[in-house]
């Protein structure tokens, strides 16, 4: 299955967590900048991260897959 952003889902792991560099451009499946991503989190358009450490945000693969498939975050 191909996602709306042009990258195949097979490039995402099935479970676990993703760092920001694995989600947004140039290597990730979502073509937005870092500042756009964080503004989208603030506005509720993008999934919120979970903190794996004091300065280590990550996103659940399931949240990112859901966002790509449905265009919604987990809080919608």
N, C-alpha and C positions, 0 to 999 in steps of 0.2 A: 504494500500500500504506500502511496506517495502522499506526503503531507502538502498542505497548500503553499508552503514556503519553498518547495522544490527539492528538499533533502529527504532521502528515504528514512523511514522509521528505523530501519535496521542499523543505522548509525548510532542510535540511542541504546543504552543498556536497558534491559527489561526491568530491573529493580535497582534500588540504591539512590545515590545522590549525585547531582551534577554541580560543578562549579560554574560561575558566570561565563568563563571563557569557553565552556562547552555548550553554552546555550545561545549566546548572541554572536553576531558577525565578528570576524570573518570565518571562524571555524564552526560555529554553531548553526542550527537550523532556523533561527529567528533573526531576520535581517534588520536589527535595530542597534543603535549605539548604546553604550553604557549609561549615558545620562538619560536617554529616552526610556531605557529599561527601568531605572530607579524611579523616574517620574511616574511611569505606569504602575509600579508597585504602590507608590504613594496615592495615586488616583484610584487604585483598585482594579486596574485593567489587567495586570500581570500577577502571577502567583507570588506570594510572600515567601521569603527564604526561611529556613530553619537554621539556627546557629549551632554549629558543631563545636565551636570553641568561642572564646571571647571576641575574636576578630576573624571568624571563619564561617561566612554565610554559604549555604548550599541549598539546592532546590531538590525536592523529591522528584524522581523520574516520573512517577505517576502524575504529579501536578503538571509537569511540562508536557507530557504526552496528552493529557486532558486539554491543556491550553491549545496545543497545536491542532488536535482533532476538533475541538468544539469552540475555540476562541474565548474560553472563559477560565477564570481563576477558580480556585477551590472555594472561595467565599461568595461566589455568585449564585 
